[in-house]
């Protein structure tokens, strides 16, 4: 059972926004000194960027953590044409605004395909995928997915408008949080269900859904539908972090094993006795690796 110290969770030090060339506003949250090493954090499903990770290690590692709200989540304007690639383009424009040529990137859960799309565009110096969603439509997963998830991947490909309507009809933040808990193993419930993490996670979801369920639904359509990513173009060093007790049916059914084979620079970190909350339970190791320091 994992217990995070209170200092591991706190509200952002800064909240900012920028109007993109498309005319859409993109918002983000920050922790750490503005002159520190930038690390971009792409959040999980339905989450605004208000819940960071490794907050208690940022000063030691000289890290500035930057967590964007994807379009339609939090304070970012919606984008009815959102795809994995379009979000990557938005983030590239944000990096240009921040005068960052290349950034180390951490991605959790549903943030993974968005991070891979970004890495394929050549602006990522180092990438950590943590308990990441895989390309669930791949044939290799047919027998590993629950039937409901398998049907969702098929509908996302064949009937995207119906898929969006289905998600928008039931998704709301409190119910989503309870769903996450119900699908989690005991090691993960001990993280997600404890204070102050529980309240911070619920707040990130409340902020994520502040404009309604559309942002979450379009993220999920992009992530569960056919991936518009050239994985062969990814050249940056990359680690895939997975726990064997991660019970989420929408992460990677084989804990990143087949994904690692598709990515020529990927190294897999697998912890058989840990869950999916590695982003927070192993935050220091993940951040140390992203900023080029040896993991102890």
WOMOJO-V738824 format. One record per residue. PSI is psi in radians with two decimals (999 if undefined). Layout:
((PSI) (PSI))
//
This chain:
((2.35) (2.39) (2.09) (2.46) (2.65) (-0.57) (-0.16) (-0.20) (2.18) (2.79) (2.69) (2.59) (-0.55) (2.55) (2.23) (2.97) (2.81) (2.41) (2.10) (2.96) (-0.40) (-0.23) (-0.14) (2.49) (2.32) (2.18) (2.75) (2.84) (2.64) (2.60) (2.63) (3.01) (2.46) (-0.43) (0.00) (3.10) (2.15) (2.29) (2.12) (2.36) (2.08) (2.03) (3.02) (-3.03) (2.30) (0.05) (2.32) (3.02) (0.37) (-0.20) (1.88) (-2.86) (2.69) (0.44) (-0.59) (-0.03) (-0.04) (-0.75) (-0.79) (-0.71) (0.03) (0.93) (2.41) (1.92) (2.21) (2.07) (1.76) (2.62) (2.06) (2.72) (2.30) (-0.14) (2.58) (-2.22) (0.06) (2.43) (2.58) (2.72) (1.85) (-0.25) (0.44) (2.32) (3.03) (-0.77) (-0.68) (-0.63) (-0.71) (-0.74) (-0.69) (-0.75) (-0.65) (-0.70) (-0.66) (-0.79) (-0.68) (-0.71) (-0.63) (-0.01) (0.73) (2.02) (-0.78) (2.52) (2.52) (2.49) (2.33) (2.40) (2.38) (2.35) (-2.10) (-0.24) (-0.28) (-0.90) (-0.56) (-0.68) (-0.68) (-0.67) (-0.67) (-0.78) (-0.60) (-0.28) (0.04) (0.38) (0.19) (2.20) (-0.59) (2.50) (2.36) (2.03) (2.11) (2.05) (0.78) (2.59) (2.43) (3.11) (1.54) (-0.19) (-0.10) (2.48) (-0.56) (-0.37) (0.00) (-0.73) (-0.05) (-0.29) (2.53) (2.60) (-0.67) (-0.74) (-0.69) (-0.73) (-0.63) (-0.72) (-0.66) (-0.73) (-0.65) (-0.60) (-0.67) (-0.46) (1.19) (-0.65) (-0.70) (-0.64) (-0.81) (-0.78) (-0.68) (-0.85) (-0.72) (-0.32) (-0.31) (-0.31) (2.22) (2.73) (-0.76) (-0.77) (-0.61) (-0.74) (-0.79) (-0.61) (-0.77) (-0.80) (-0.73) (-0.49) (-0.05) (2.65) (2.97) (-0.74) (-0.63) (-0.64) (-0.54) (-0.34) (-0.97) (-0.51) (-0.09) (2.69) (2.56) (0.06) (-0.73) (-0.86) (-0.66) (-0.68) (-0.79) (-0.63) (-0.72) (-0.64) (-0.72) (-0.73) (-0.68) (-0.61) (0.20) (-0.48) (0.16) (-3.08) (-0.03) (-0.72) (-0.79) (-0.75) (-0.74) (-0.59) (-0.79) (-0.63) (-0.79) (-0.67) (-0.57) (-0.38) (-3.04) (2.25) (2.21) (1.07) (2.32) (1.54) (-0.50) (-0.31) (-0.11) (2.08) (-0.11) (2.68) (2.44) (2.45) (2.47) (2.05) (2.10) (2.55) (2.40) (-0.28) (0.36) (1.95) (0.05) (2.26) (-0.06) (0.24) (-2.41) (2.10) (-0.47) (0.41) (0.73) (0.06) (-0.88) (-0.56) (-0.71) (-0.61) (-0.44) (-0.22) (1.97) (-0.37) (0.13) (2.46) (2.25) (2.31) (1.98) (2.25) (1.69) (-0.55) (0.17) (2.87) (-2.68) (-0.11) (0.44) (-0.49) (-0.58) (-0.62) (-0.42) (0.57) (-0.75) (-0.77) (-0.75) (-0.81) (-0.72) (-0.75) (-0.67) (-0.55) (0.22) (0.42) (2.57) (2.35) (2.23) (999))
//
